Amino acid sequence: MQSKGRAIFHVDMNSFYASVEMAFDPSLRGKPLAICGNPAERKGIVVTSSYEARKKGVRTTMPLWEARRLCPDLLVMRPNFDRYRKASSEMFKLLQEVTPIIQPVSIDEGYMDVTDCSHLGSTLEIAQTLQERILKELDLPCSIGIAPNKFLAKMASDMKKPLGITVLRKRDISSILWPLPIEEMYGVGAKTAEKMRTLGIQTIGELAHKDKYQLKRIFGVNGERLANRANGIDDRPVDPEAVHSFKSIGSSQTLPHDTTDDKELDKLLSQLSKSVEKRMQRKEAIAKGIQLMIRYHDRKTITRSMKLQHFLESADEVFQHAQTLLQKHWNGEPIRLLGVSVFDVAEKKEVGKQLDLFTYEKEAEKEGLYKAIDDLTSKFGKNPFRRVQASTSDEVRTSFQKDFLDDYKK
């Protein structure tokens, strides 16, 4: 690593959920383990699996019945998100001891800028020490990619798992990165890879040498961006504040069975709306748009959205508009999954609420009620008017939130 250039780490926890369960219960070590969204519903979908299970062909998003066919002795556990969030927070605290320039991107991965950490040793020594500490103190394995930018660091961390450390320099791109199939490039999804193959782009190297004007014409600005990344160009900083930026807030859930029952669909819409409200409250946010996702029994998926004249923030408002979208766009076929999200999101402190006369009067009428609820909430520690949810489904439904990714700072 050149001393004058940036030194970026991408720290990627290995088989995170399964590894956390093994750290919690050592008797699971060395056994094929799958963490499954909900084994009782649709026989479950694999969220992640141990490397022992992966060797048998078990993969993320695979139906549980298929995973069990491939690996008859598979152990199956429901996810424990409180446990994973705690482990994630402890992991990021260890990263923070190296540098404050950390950008969490999910519960089990993040970037670090260690350019100015030479007092701790070489970049390779820092990575080795960090990996050893995470393994020794948390009993969790991770892989670390070391590179002069975020894209190359991300690609490097995927090259050796578990417990790998990979250095990817710009001078190594032609020999290490370019021969890889285009679908292995971070940022290239299945559909994009398929379209690129029709243009004769089979490898990352062929993308790197493709005419940028043609790529931009076909893929928009993302085409030029991907070509730059393929050439090792990525000037994005490691941004500790990026975790606070958000464009949309949403929640989705698969139904226990395909249904056309209005009451069942409304019940789920209500639950999803409450989940969205919780997340908006946590972010102290309001939104001006709402989107509904419908996945049918044949997995065909549609999304429909609407822009609003005013900001919304309550579950009732979210539910009302989501219900309107469902009634307008549902074709009557059995539904497998519903998702509700709000967009054009802004922080309350940055946006003065735009109220027309009618809205103002309605808000004013409820102000006394809001104050009474706030007073009682302060006294008793929770909203006494909110019904307690006996089900744990909300925990699963909101498991992939990023709201908690700065908890390690607290």
N, C-alpha and C positions, 0 to 999 in steps of 0.2 A: 504494500500500500504506500503510495507516494505521500510523503509528509505534507506537501503543499496542498494536496487535495482533500476532499471530504472523506470521512470514514463513517459509514452508516452500517448499523446492524439491523437485520430483521430477525427478531426472536420469535420462533414458532414452536409452541408446545406440541409435543408428540402425542397423538391420540388422547387429547386432553381429558375428556370426560371419563374415559376408561382408566386413564392413568390416575386420576384423582380417586376413583373408586378403589383402585389397587393400593394406593397410599393409605386410604382409610381402612381397608380390610386386606392386609397382606396375604390372606389365604387365597385371594383371587389371582395372585401373581402367576404368570406363566400359563394361564388358562384362556381359552377363547371366550371373550366377553363382548357382548353387544349392549349398548345403551339404546333403548327403544322408546320412541315418543310416547306411545301408549299401547302396550301389548294387548290390552283388552279390546281396543277398537281397531277394526280392519286388520287384526292380527299384527298391527304395529309396523312402523317404518324404522329402519336402523338410523339412528342419529350419528353414532360413531362406533367404532369397534377397536378392540385391541389388535396388536400386530399378529398375535397368534391366530385370531379369527380372520384377519386379512389374508394370511397365508393360505387359508382354505377358500378364499374367494369372496368373503363377506365384505360388502362395500356400503358406504354411506348412501342413504335414500333407498336402499334395497328393501323390499317387503320382507317381513320377518319369516314368512313361510319359506321363501327362497333361501334366506340365510341359513335356516335350520336344515334345509335339504342339502346345502353345501357343507354344513358343519353340524352334524347331529348332536354333538356334545356341547353345543353353544350355550353359554350362560347368558341370561337376559335380565337386565335391570332397568327399572324406570329411572329417568334422570332426576337428579337432586340438585336443582339450580342454586339453592342457597349454598350448598357445599362448593359448587364450581365457582360461584362468584367470590366466595371467601378465598379460595385457592388462587383465583385470578388476581385479587387485590394483593395478596401476599407476594405473588410473583412480580407484579409491577413495583412493589415496594423495594424489592431487591434490585430491579433495574434502576430505580430512582437513586439508589446509593452510589451508582456509577456516574450518572448524569441526570440533570433535571430536564434535559431535552429529549423527552419521550413522547411518542404519539401512539397511544393505544388505537388499534383499528378493529379489534373484536375481543371477545373474552379470553382468547388464548394466543394472541399475537400482537406485536407492536414493533415500532421502529425506534431506534436510538441513534442520536448523533454523538459519536465519541471522538470527534475530530480534535477536541481540546482536552483529551484525557490521557495524553502521553505520559503524564506523571504516574499513571497507574500501570504503565508498561506498554508493550506493543499492542496493536489492535488484536492480534491473535492471542496474546497472553490475557488480555482483558476478556475476550470471548470465552477462553478456556476456564478462567476463574469464575465467570458468571455462570456458565453452564454447570460447573461443578457445585457451586453454591446452591443453585436451584435444585439440583439432584440431591445434594446432601441435606439441605435444610427443609425442603418441601417434599422430597421423595418423588420428584416429577422430572421426566426427561424432556429436553427441548433440543431443537436444531437452530443453529445461528448462521445466517448468511452475512458475509462481510463484503462490502462493495463501496464504490464512490458515490452511489445514489440509491434511492429507494427501490426503483424497479429492479436493478441488478441484485440488490440485497435480497429482495423477495424471491427472485428466481434462484438465487444461490441457496437459500434456506430450504428449498424443496429438493435439492439435488442429493442430499444424504440424510436419510431418516432411518431409525431414530438416532438421537444423540450425535448428530453430525455438525461439523463446522466447515463451511465452504467459503473460500475466498474467490470472488469473481472480479478480476480487474478488467479494465476496458481493453487492454491488449490481448486478453484471453477470449474476447467475445467471438471472434471468427472460428476458433477451434472448439469452444465449449458450448456457446449459445446457438450459433447459427445452424449447426446440424440438427437441432431438435425439431420435431414435427410442430407445425404451426399451432395445433390445438394445445400444446404444452406451454404456450406463452401466456403469462399472466395478463389478463385483460381481454383475451380472445375467447369468446364463448363458442358454443357448438355451432350456432347459426352463422356467426361471423367466419369461423373456420371453414364451414361448408362453402360460403360465398367466395372466400379467398381461394379455395381449391379450384373453383370454376375459372379463376383468373390465372391459374397455373402456379399459385403460391402454395407449396407443399411444406416448406420449412421456414423457420424464423429468418434464416439468411436470405431466402428469396424475397421475403417481405422487406428486409433491410435494403435490398437493391431495387425494389419496385419503384416505378415513377410515382412521386408523391402527388403530382397533380391528378393522376388517374385514381389514386387511392382516395384523395379528398373528394373527387367527383362522385365516387361510388359510396364511400363510407362517411362522408362529411369530415368535420374536423377530427373525428376520432381516427380516421384513416391516416392522416398525417402524424397524429400523436403516436399511434402504434408503430409507424415506420421509424419515428425518432427513437422510441424505446428499443426497437429491434437493433438500432445502431448504438445503443447504450447511452442515449441522450435523455436525461430526466433531471430537470433543475428544481423540482419540488423540494421545499425544505421539510425537515422533520418538525411538525407543528404541534406543540403541546396543547394548543387551544382548539385544534380541529375537532376534538371530541364534542365540543359544545355547539358546533355548527350542525344544522339539520335542515333538510328541505321538506321532509314529510314525516309524519308519525302515524304508525298503523299497527294493526293486529289482525291476524287471520286464524281460522281454525277449521280443521276437517270435521265433518259431522260423523257420528258413529255409523251412519248408513245413509245412502242416497235417499233424498226425500223431496216431496213436493208439498209437504205439510206447512201451510202458512204460519201456524202457531209456532211450530218448531223453528222455522226460519226467523221469525220475529224474535223469538227467545234468544237465538244465537246473535242476531244483530244487536240486541240490547246488551248482551254480555260484551260483545266486541266494542260497542260504543263506550261502555263503562271503562274498559281497558284503555281505550284511546284517551278518555278523559283523565285517567290516572297519570298517564305518561305526559299529557299536556301540563297537568298540575306540577308534576315533578320538574319539568323544564320551564315552568312559569311562562307557558306559550299560549298563543291564540292562532287561529288559522282562518283562511278565507276561501278554502276550497275543500271539497270532499270527494273521495273516490271509492267506488265499490268494485270489488273483484268477485266474479262468480266463476267457479269451476264446476262443470257439469259431470255427470256420471261417466261420460266417455273421455274425461280429462280435457275437453275443450274448455279454454279459459278466455273470458272477456273482462275488460275493465271499462267502466264508465264513470265519468266525473262531471262535476258541476262547480262553477265559480259562484261565489256568493257576494251580495252587496255589502255585507257586514261581517265582522269577525265572529267566530263561534268558539266556545270553549267548554260547554257543558255536554254531558252524555245525552241528555234529552234532545239537544239540538243536533248532535251527530246522528243519533238514532232516527230522528225525524227525516233528515235529508237522505240517509242511507236507505231508509224504507221507501222513500220516493223513487230513488234510483232503481231499487229492486223491482218495484211495481211497474216501472216504465220499461225496463230492459230485460226482465226475466222472460224467457220463451216458454216457460211452463214445464220444461224437462226436469228430471230429477237432478238435484244439486248435491255435489259432493263436498264443496268447501266454499266458505264465504270469507271475504277480507274487507275490512273497513280502514281507510286511512284519510288523514287530512293533509293538505298541502298548502303552499303559500303560507308557511308557518313563520311567525315572528315572535320575538320575546315581548312580553307585556310591557316591560320597562322601556322598550324602545319605540313602542307604537301607542299613540293615544287612541283609545277606542272610538271608532267612528259611529256615532249614534244619530239616527234620524229621530224626529220628534216622537214617533210611536215607540221606538226602541227605548228612548230615554225615559218615557213615562213608565213603561213596563219595568225597566231596571230600577227606577226610583221606588216603585211600589214594592219591589222585593228587597230593597236595601235593608229595611228593618229585620226581615227574616234572615238575611245573610249575616247580619251582625249578631243576632241571637244565636245562630248556629255556630259562628266563629267563637263566641263567648263560651258556649257549652263545650265545643271542641277543645278549647284551651283548658277548661276545667277538668274534663274527663279524659282527655288524651286522644279522643277519636270522635268522629262525627256520629252523634247518637242517633241520627235519623237514617244513616246508611245501613241497609240490611247486611248482616254478616253473611258472607258466601261460605257455605259449608264445603263446596267442591274445591278441589285443588287444581281444577282445569285452568284457572287463570294463570297459575304459576307456569304451566306448560305453554300456554298461549303467548305469554310475554317473555319467554325464555331467551329470545335472541335480541332483546333490547340492548342498546348501547348506553342507556341512561347512567349506568353504574360505573362506567369505565374510568371515571376520575376518583372513585372511592379511595384508591390507594393514597391519595394526597391528604385524606382526612385524618 
